[in-house]
Amino acid sequence: MKHLLTLATALVVGICTAAAQHIVPEPASVTPGKGVHTRPVDKDRIDIRIDSSAFGSPEAYRLEVTPKKIRITGASDAGVFYALQTLRQLGDENQANVPCVTVEDSPRFSYRALMLDPARHFLPVADVKRFIDAMAMYKFNVLHFHLTDDQGWRVEIRKYPRLTEIGSTRAETDGDGKPHGGYYTQEQLRELVAYAADRHITIVPEFDIPGHSVAAVVSYPWLSCRAVDTLQVRTTAGVSPDLLCAGNDSTVTFIQDILREMCDIFPSPMFHIGGDEAPLDRWGECPKCRARKATLGLESDPELMAWLLRQASGTLAESGKRPMVWYETDVALYSAGTTVCAWRDGLTPTVIDSARTHGWPVVSIAGEHAYFDYPEAEADRPKGGAWMPVISLKRAYAFEPADAPVIGVEAALWSEYLPTIDSVFYRAFPRALALSEAAWSRPERRSWDAFKAKMPAQMRLMDANGIPYRKPSAAELK
Ligand code: TNX
């Protein structure tokens, strides 16, 4: 009998320690207690309080589980929400038998994002909601929503209806002969904003200018520097030379009108205006762009690009919003307060240096670790992706972002080769779990060995919560 009791105690202590050890992202502090809280959590009384004075971060929380009660103290509603996410990871499949524990926790970064790209392949509202649910479980708080690109325009703009009438459909994709299209009405976007907000996720919209604009140019050919009668919504991946014309006053009005409509839909204090991969050659040849440079006394096309982005930033400022951009070395200067996204392989140190000089915040989306459109293993390489490096789970985990001026991290799920939400999930998970630790956990609390040991429990959790993921091989978990 005595032996049995000892064995039972050992088992219980074992369970406690094990369950508390598989939380992702790793909390700031976990102290195992004695015993198990046996009642199912959803039928149980949880003592929930908010105490904004007790914590340094508005997203912080304390979770205390004892055999008799569960108490959550959050610095805000968000803190309570994160405590509940941690609790969800602790119980068994019936959300019962939660091992006793005290978790004290707060995030390292205030910006923790995944980026979806419905411009390349449209994602219906219900699919985006499913993705938001999965993000919430791992304490992400920003969905960066890339809504416009060469291959499709996805946001209803009342003032420019052709954007969705024409620009939301392409004739085919990579020669498959099948039209592809879709867009979100403003009402649907408001619904998504509210759905995400309920899960403490802010949707940061992106309207990508002046490049990645073929769908817009095809819808309104006067946006272009040259006649574009034969141009079509792009059907392949790649970079297009057909930018928005910076010399045309109507283009500037167009950008500002769209920003105003979108600012009204998305309450986010940040707004992404793209700025990536814009070959400026056409601007150099365009009489209107040349005239604009002459009038403004600008000497180069990169300066003209900086001017155009400033026009957009000014419009955002009217609604109290700050711009974000994909940092490129060939832009003269971004506006003060622009958040710059470091993305190109190897460029992060350069971005951080220049951000320090100019006082820009940085979001790190390092291509070496956080481009989740890249295959996780050689066998998953997409047909058109011969150039893509492999980002294994281990490589995703090795992402170690710098401190200030970095305000957060993000992974990008560019979707030229991801046609459905399941394919997006398969690329995103489990690498998003690795990213969640780069975003939330202190560097000294992170280790690959500890993380890979959490994977079996996390895979069960993803299964139980309907999150499709790519199962790592035993070799990949070495
Ligand atoms: C570059 S990353 C792009 C995207 C592509 C991606 C493919 C960035 C700012 N621009 O337009 O989808 O590469 O990996």
Residues whose N, C-alpha, C, O or C-beta is under 5 A from the ligand:
A	BS01	TNX	D276 W326 W343 W414
